[in-house]
Amino acid sequence: MQKIIFNNGWFLGDKAVTLPHDAQISEKRGADVSNGGHGYFPGGLYSYEKTFTAPAEWEGKDILVEFEGVYKNATVSLNGKELCFHPYGYTGFFVELSDLISGGENTLTVVADNSKLPNSRWYSGSGIYRPVWLHVCEKGGLRPESVKISTVSIDPAVIRIEAPVSVKAEVDGITGEGTSFELTIPNAKLWSDETPTLYTAKITAGEGDSVEIPFGIRQITWSNKGLFLNGKETLLRGGCVHHDSGILGAATYAESEERRVRILKENGFNAIRSSHNPASKALLDACDRLGMYVMDETFDMWYNRKNPYDYGVDFNDWWERDTTAMVERDFNHPSVILYSIGNEVAEPFEQKGIDAGRKMVELCHKLDPTRPVTCGTNLMIIGRAAKGQGIYQDGEQKTGGGEGKKEKEGQNASLMFNIMASFIGTGMNKGGNSKKVDELTTPFLDSLDIAGYNYGSGRYPLEEKAHPNRVVFGSETFPQDIWKNWQMVKKYPYLVGDFMWTSWDYLGEAGLGAWSYTGGMPFNRPYPWVLAGAGVIDILGIPDGSCKYASTVWGLEANPVIAVRPVNHPGVRPSKSVWRGTNAILSWSWANCKGNKAEVEVYSDQAQVELLLNGKCVGRKKIKECKAIFKVKYEPGTVMAVAYDASGRETGRSELRSADAPLKIAVRPEKAEVKPGEIVYVPVNIEGANGIVESNADRKLTITVEGGELLAFGSANPCTEEQYHSGSFTTYYGRALAVVRAGEAGSVKVSAAGGDLTGEAEIAIV
């Protein structure tokens, strides 16, 4: 079997494009073209074409083209004949070309229809945003994703290989043959987040149709005693992640997903929830290699729509095919430890919804009996739905008493709930505590292997008596609740983890988690807001105070961590969001802010902490819930935190420093060498002479690239009219980021200019 990359030579209209490609990210945003959920990006109809010639050696073979993801309503044609229609934007699909392919030139056409908005509660992107592959297979032989490898036992390590045809397999020198057979791997190294050891199975069918499949040997078990990986109790330090790639839009590159997983792991996370759709292959590959657990999710909605044109239109006809596509694709990924059948669906308030959920669970079990099935369940939403409140159905929102009131055409139908949640705040955690809601949700929750609770932490202590055999976790939680949530995770064996919303910021749901100094509603902020502002790691990959607070709570920080709320808005109270507990960042460099009030947060798991400013003690405080807050007047220099244990012994210290004059533009590629065509990330910062980023001297920068292609340039500013494809953008708290694709040879030179400052760096192509 040949697997050929099929990303080059495409045209969108008369424009040459290289896949993956997000056609929406370069569209002109505006308040009148979309809504905050989409980030005020318009949609459209996008027609891609690729002309190719079939070589003689393809004669008599099966030819399949694989699309990892097209958003959305994809119609695929070859030489003018329609072959396939695929509505869901997040599952991959294969198209048979064999019968229509000619020996001469062939034209493959893909039309992505994302013209009807709103169809998503977040920024979706448009077009062929994930990679495309061509598979050349022997007639009647192997097909992509047709071989399944599972772990039978870990002591001894035994794996089972299943295929639709008889195959030969070789793993680490051990061989076997058949359509279903077992191999014992001596001295096997088991896969986990701490030891992500991968093996390769060399599978051969017939005279030479072969494929190499990476896999891990690991076993998942669960009960009210906990979640166990390879017999070891595992607590999930999780974060929810949307699919977009920040300034790149929805375009999915392997380097981007690898970088995201690496940064998440460096900051203490060991689990990702792919919210609210199947993860990209590249993300799962990175999680396999680096050791990150994954909760793989199917849908954000079932048969009741949350927006007029969303997947609810297609659910009844397509849920089985799309669920099957996800499970079959991801079966061999050891990182995937949970399948989720949905997110905050209201349908289980009625028997029809309970039955729909059970069918999905049964399908997942049939396709893969080795993994538990869950759902991100909002108990309060189901409880309200039973009262006829907040039901999203047929693009309309049902309110009080079940009487329908149709929302304006194009309006985000889930807006009301999010606005309500922003006012209820963390009180939403108790929305599922009543006996009525418990009785209502029990039939559905008991159909799951592990119950996921969205904003339902009030239920955690109750389940020991109410449902002694239930296994639960926080499938979506507020980041600021991590301390109290984690205490319960450690206390209750049946509570196996926590997934905060969100670990990484994303496009769309404009202003969901942002703290704004210009006022306004704390959700669905007006144009030109573009980012959710909810991530504890921003779209550039920079962790904030909330992120370091979590890693402190998890016991992963050896020294105290200092974070500072912005001091460059004196006398202005920010408009706060419930999805963010602080807007503190890791900076003590605020030019022209001397004398302004500064709120300094120190995170530590010790007993006390002392704060010193330029060597002078500001105060010493007891640590409460891993946090102490100091109020001081800002002055440049050094702020230091010293932690002490209960006996008064110093256990660690850390500091933040101000940038020294003069300022400069620092261009800092994350790699010194790249391969031809490789994607490289290049942070571009406003820094002092001492290499410290200056947080209060932002300026507009322009990027030029020689020896490569600039794919995107931008900052983490959640409210801006600037566009990521333009090559010019204003830094935010001193930081910006360029993403560059290397050329074929020589080097890549990245230059930045802004005002009287310039900076550049060179990356070797090897």
Secondary structure, DSSP 8 states (H G I E B T S, - for coil): -EEEE--SSEEETTEEE-SS--SSTTS---TTTS-GGGTT---EEEEEEEEEE--GGGTTSEEEEEES--BSSEEEEETTEEEEEE--SSS-EEEE-TTT--SSEEEEEEEEEE-SS---SS----BS-S-EEEEEE-TTS--TT--EEEEEEETTEEEEEEEEEEEEEEETTEEEEEEEEEEEETT---B-SS-B--EEEEEEETTTEEEEEEE----EEEETTEEEETTEE--EEEEEE-S--GGGTT---HHHHHHHHHHHHHTT--EEEETTS---HHHHHHHHHHT-EEEEE--S-SSS-SSTTSGGGTHHHHHHHHHHHHHHHHTT-TTEEEEEEEES--GGGSHHHHHHHHHHHHHHHHH-TTS-EEEEE-HHHHHHHHTT-SEEETTEEEEGGGEEE---TT--TTHHHHHHHHHHGGGGGGTT-SHHHHHHHHHHHTTSSSEEEES-GGGGGGHHHH-TT--EEEEEE-GGGHHHHHHHHHH-TTEEEEEES-SB--BSSTTTT--BSS---SSS--TTB-B----SB-TTS-B-HHHHHHHHHTT--SS-EEEE---SSTT---B--TT-S---BS----TT-TT-EEEEEEE-SSSEEEEEETTEEEEEEE-BTTEEEEEEE--SSEEEEEEE-TTS-EEEEEEEE---SS-EEEE--S-SEE-TT-EEEEEEEEE-TTS-B-TT---EEEEEEESEEEEEEE---SB-S--TTSSEEE-BTTEEEEEEEE-SSSEEEEEEEETTEEEEEEEEE-
